[in-house]
């Protein structure tokens, strides 16, 4: 691909992000004023970009400035602000706020609750927001263009500068014509803003990983997967944007009707993280299957995890450390139990968490099974054994959900409940090791789900082990059932 075409594509991609930020900054302004400010913002962006190209092209030779690392951090900050604004702008939160103000001006209409919105009252700050967006995006655009123009960190010559200027001017009419279209798309299709945020996070992580100090550090720890890491960051950011928007919709429904309601749809962020985690797990097993030598000692999946990877053994990977699925269960349980619906109906919230937890485990096992089958073959298939292991793993994670939900019901602060749940996971892991290595305390390990997760991963499945696992998983669920019933009786008494 020619340098000119690469610069055009880079400018279009980064400018689309800029157009999205400008569209959100001018939302709520009169149509004429919003159109003028959008055009000024788009027109000033190439000027700032050329200025940064001229300056940064000479500053890139100074390695201690770490412009790529700073630029990536700045772009991540802009992405976060864009996610927060995009979660509210254009949703029913804004509509409810507008309706509330209109109803207040009409004496005959019933007063509607006024819902605060991050896009309300931005008339005075729109110009400042557009200027900050232009400067930040121009810096990112300049660094991206310099990565194409400069070779080995050298400053681009005059011909390269003219190529960049001509390509930026060539993109200007398309951006002028597309600014209104992007603004309408962001209002009509909420997922567009989340896709923009995902691409910005991908670009920011890619830029930060290209810094000289970061490259040296990654080489020292033998990390050679910068591109998958950037793609994973983009996927997770886009999923987080969708989840934040659904949370705003749920809050708007709560303010309008007064009745708590869960946001509709699946929580995309945990499922996206499970997808990336499964692919990473398959990659780790594939790397270990090659017999690498670490610290002078040859390692293998049998040595590290106790089983030979195959399509039939995919369910054992659920219990292979680190237990990221337990962490996802903790986050989902705390999020559901600390919501308005979770406090009013804790058992319904727990049932929803169980559904999502089972779905994540099944998705993880299917992805690992497909990867292991392609890389290592089907293995010895025992349907009854696989089904029993899968059911028991799901029951164990349901017991985690019960514990975390029981902790989150009395704790009003969601962050405190999350930290407490993570602390319980860490403490349980330590206690399992202590009890297992102490012969007279080994019986106490049988009450902890972590013990059976390891057993299902490393040991053959027996009827006694299955019964003990089911009992250990059922005890926390029964305890949570008692807590949930007391909570529901307290809510009914208060009503």
N, C-alpha and C positions, 0 to 999 in steps of 0.2 A: 504494500500500500504506500502511495507517495506521501511525502511529508505534508504537502498542501492539503490533501484529503484528510489526513489524520488530524491536522489542526482544525479543519472545518468540523469534523465529527466531534472533537473534544469541545470546541466552542459551543456547538449546538447542545451537547449534553449538559455542560456546566451552565449554560445560559438558560436551559429549561428549568434547572433548579432555581436560578435567579428569578426567572419569570414566576415560578410558583411562590417564592417568598414575597415578591412584589405584589402578586395578586392577593395574598393574605394580608399584607400590610395596608392595601388600599380598600379592602373589603369594609363596607359600611359607609364609605364616602359617596357623595353624589356621583352619578355616572360620568358627567363631563370632567369633574375634578379627578376622578379615579383614572380616566383614560389619559389625561394630561400627565399625571404623575407616573403612570406606568410607562409611557413613552419616554419621559425624561430619565427614568431609572434604567431602561433598556439602552437608551442612547449614550448615557454616561459610562456604562459598563465597558465598552471597548476602549474608551480613553484611559480608564484606570488600568485596564489589562495591559495596554501597551506601555504605560508608565512603569508598571511592576515588571514587565519583561525587560525593559531597559535597565532597571535598577537591580532586580533579582539576578539577572544574567551575570552581573559583576559580583554580586554577593555570594553566589553559589560556590565561588572559589574559596570562601572563608568557611571551613568545615565546622568551626565551633559555633556558628550561628544556628545550625540545625533548622534551616528554613522549612524543610520538608516535614520534620517532626512538629514544628510549631504550626505549620499550615494545616496538617492533619488534625491537630488538637482543636484549632479554630473551626475547622469545618465540622468536626463532631459537635462542637458547642452550637453552631448554627443549626445542625440537624436536630439536636434536642429541642431548641426553641421552635423549630418548624413543626416537630411532632406535637409539642404542647399546644401551639396555636391551631394546627390542623385538626387536633382532636375535638376542638370546640367550634371552630368557624365552619359555618355551613350546616351544622347539625341542628337538631330540634332544640338544643340549648339556646342557640342564637334566636331561633324562631320563637321560642317561648319567652325569651327576654323581650323581643320586639312586641309580641302579643301583649305581654304584661304592661308595657309602657303605653300601648294603644288603648288598652282597656282602662288604664288609669285616667287617660284624657277624656274618656267618654263617661258621663255621669250615670248613664242608664245601664252600662255593662257591669257585670260582676268583676270585682278586682281579681286579677290573675297574679300569681306570684312572680316577682321580678327575679330573674335568674342572672347572676353575674356571669359575664362572658369576657374572655380575654380579647375578643375583637371589638368590644364595645368601647366607644370613646377614644378612637385612635386617630381622630382627625388631626390633632396637633402633633402627634408623634409619627404620622405616616412618612413624612419627609425624612426624619431621622432614621427610621427603620429602613427605608429604601437606600439611603446613603450608606448605612452600615452593611446592608446586604451587598451593594455594589462593590464596596471595598473588600469585603471578605471573599466574595465569589471571584472578583478580579484577581486576588492573590492566588486562589486555588487554580484559576484558569491559567494564570501566568506560569505557575510552577509546572502544571501539566503540559503546557505548550513548550516550556523550556526542556522538559524531559524528552521531547521529540526533536527539538532543534539542536540541543547541545549533545555532543558526543564525549563521553568520559568526563562530564562536568565542565567542559570548556564553554566559554562565553560564545553565543552565536554571533556570526558576522552580520554585516549590513544587509546582505541578501536575505538571510534568515529573518531579520527584523521586518523587512519589506514583505516577505511572504506571510508572516504572521499578521501584519497590518491589513494586507489585501484580503486574507481569509476572514478576518474579523469583520471587515466592512462588507464582504460578500454575504455573511450570515445576518447582517443587520436587518434587511427587509423581511426576511423570513421570520425573525423574532418580533418585528413590529406587527406583522400580520397574525402571528400566532399567539401574541400576548392575550388578546381577548378570548381566543379559543381555549387557551390553557386555563384562564380564570373561570370560564364557564364549565370546563371539564372538572375542575376541582370542586365546583359547587354541585354539579350533577352526579359525578362519580367520585365518592369519597376515597376510594382506593387509590386514586391517582396520587394524592399527596403522600400516602404511605409508600408507594413505589418510588416517588422522588426521594423520600427520606432514606429508603433502602439503598438506592444508588449513591446518594451522598455519603452514607456510612461506608459503602464499599470503596469509594474513591478516597475517603479520608484514611481508612486503614491501609490501603495500598500505598498512599503517599507517605504515611508515617513509617511503614516497613521498608521504604526505600532510603531512609536516612542512613548515613554512613555508620553512626554508632549503633543503630538498631541492627543493621546488617552484620556488623562484627559480633554483636551479642548473640544473634540467632545462629551465626556460624559456630560460635563457641559451644552452644548447647545442641548443635546438630539438628537445627530446625530448618527444613527446606520446603515448607508448605505455606508460603506466604499467600499465594493466590487462593487456595481453599479457605484460609483464615479470613481473607477479605470478603469472599463470597458468603461465608457463614455470617459475618457481621452484617452484611447487607440484608440477608434473609431474616435475621433476627430483628433488625431495626424495622423492616417493613411489617413484620408480624406484630411487633410492639405498637406500631402506629395504629394498626387496625384494632388491637385490643384497647388502646387508650380511647379511641373514638367510640367504641361500644360502651366503655365505662361512662363516658360523657352522656351518651344516649340514655343509659340507665339512670344517671343522676337527674337528667331532665325529666324522665318519666316520674321519678320520685317527687320532684318539686311540683310537677303539674297535678298529679293525682293524690299524692300523699301516701300511696301504697308502694312499698318496696318491691322492685321487680328485677330479676336477674337479667343481664344483657343477653340478647339472643345470639345464637351461633356459638361455634366452638372457640375456645381460647387459642388463638393461632400461635402465640409465642411459645408455649410449652411443646406443641406439636412440631413446630419448626426446629426447636432445640433437640427434640427426640430424633428427628430426621438426621440432623447433623451429628448427633451423638452416635447413632447407629452406623453411619458411614465411617466415623472415626474409629469405632470399635472394630469394624471389619478391616480397616486399614492397619490397625495395631496388630490384630491376629495375623494378617498377611505378612507384616514386617517380621513378627516373631517366628513365623513358620520358615523364614529363610535362615534361621539359626545365627543371628547376629552375636557378636562378641562384645559384651559390655563389661568394662573393668577387668578384662582378662578372663571372663567367665562366659561360656556359651549359654544362651537362653533359648527357650522354646515355649510354645503355648502349654505343653504338658508340664513344664517346670513352673511357669508363672501362674497358671490357672487350674491345673490339675486335670485337664481333658483335652482331647484332640479336636480341633474345630472341624465341624462338618455341618451340612444342612440339618441333620437330625439333632445335633447338639446346640442349635441356636438358642434354645430356651435357657440354657445354662449361662449364656452371656448376660442375662438379666441380673444375675447375682454377682457378676464379676466386678470387682472394685475398679474405679470409684462408683459409688451408688448414686449416680446422678438422678435416677428415676425416683429415689426416695426424697431427694431435694425438690424435685418437681411436685411430688405429692404434698410436701410440706407447704410449698408456695400456693398451690391450688386450695388446700384445705384452709389455710389462714385467710386467703382472699375471700373464700366463700363464707366462712364462719364469721368473719368480721364485717360483712356487708349487712345492709338493713334486712334483707331477706334471710340471711343466715342467723341473725340474732332473733328474728321473729319465728322462724321455722328452721331450727338447727338440723333436724333430721332430714328435711328435704334438701338442704344445702349439702349435708354429708352424702346423701344418695347421689347427687349430681357429681360430687368429687369422685365417688367410687366409679361412676360411669366413665369419667374422663381418665381416671387412673388405669382402669382396665383397657380402655382404648389405646392409651399410650404404650402400655406393656405389650399388647397384641401387635401394634404397629412396629414397635422395636424388634420383637421376635420375628415378625415377617420380613423386615428389612435385613436383619442379621442372617436369617435363614436363606434368603435369596443370595446374599453376598457370600456366605459360607458354601452354599451349593455350587456357585459359579467358580469359586476359588479352590475348594477342597473336596468337592463331590458330595453326594447325598448322605453317605455314612450308613450306619445300621439303624434303620427306622423302626421304632417301637411306638405306635400311636398311643397306646394306653399310658406308657411312661411319659411321653411328651405332654399329653393332656393333663395328667396328674401334676406334673411339675409346673405347667402353666397356671393351672387353677390355684395351686398352693402359693406360687409367687404373687398372684393377684390378691389372694387372701392376706398375705403378709403385708402388702402395700396398703390394703384396706385398713389393716390394724394401725399402720402409721397414720393414715388419714383420720382414724378415730382419735388417736392420741393428739394430733395437731389440732383437730377441731375442738376437742375438749379443752385444750390450752387456750385457744383463741376466743372461746365464748366469754370467759370472764375478763380477758385482757382487752381493753378498749383500743389500745394503740396497735395498729397492724404491724408496724415495724418492730415493736417490742415482741409481739407474738411470733414473728418470723425469726428473729434472733433467738428466741427461746426454743423454737422448734429445731433450728440448726444446732444449738447447743445440746439438745437432747440426742440428736443423731451422733454428734461427736462423742458424747459421754457413753452412749450405748456401745459404740465401736470399741472404746477403751475397756468398758466393763466386760465385754465378750472375751477379749484377750486375757484379762485378769482372771476371769472365772475358768476359762478353758485351761490355762496353765497352772491353776491351783486345783489339785485333784479333789480336795474336800469341798470346793465351792463350784464344781462343774455342774451340779444340779441346778444352780441358780441361773446358769446361762440358758437353760431350757425355757425360761420365761421371756426371753428377749427375741424379737423377730430377726435381729441381725444374725443370730446363731443359726437359724434355719435357712436364711438366705445363703450363707456360706455352705451349709450342709447340702442344700439342693444343687449347688454349683460344683461341689467337689466329691460328694459321696454318692454311692448307688442308692436309689430310692427303694425304701422298704415300707411295708404297711405300718410298722411301729413309728417310723420317722414321719410318715404322712399324718397319722393320727395326732402325734405330738405337735406337729406344725399347725394343724387345724385348730387344736386347742389353744396354742399360744397366740394364734391370730384372733380367735374368737373372744378371748378375755378382754382386750382393749375395746372391741366393738360393743360388748355387753356393758362395759363401764360407761362408754360414751352414750349408749342408749339411755342409761339412768340419768346422766347429766342432761341429755336433750329433753327428756320428759319433765324434769324439774324446771328447766328453762321455759318450756312451753306452758307449764302450769303458772309460772310467775308472770309470763306475758299475759295470759288470760286473766289472771287476778288483777293485774294493773289496768287492763282494759275495762 
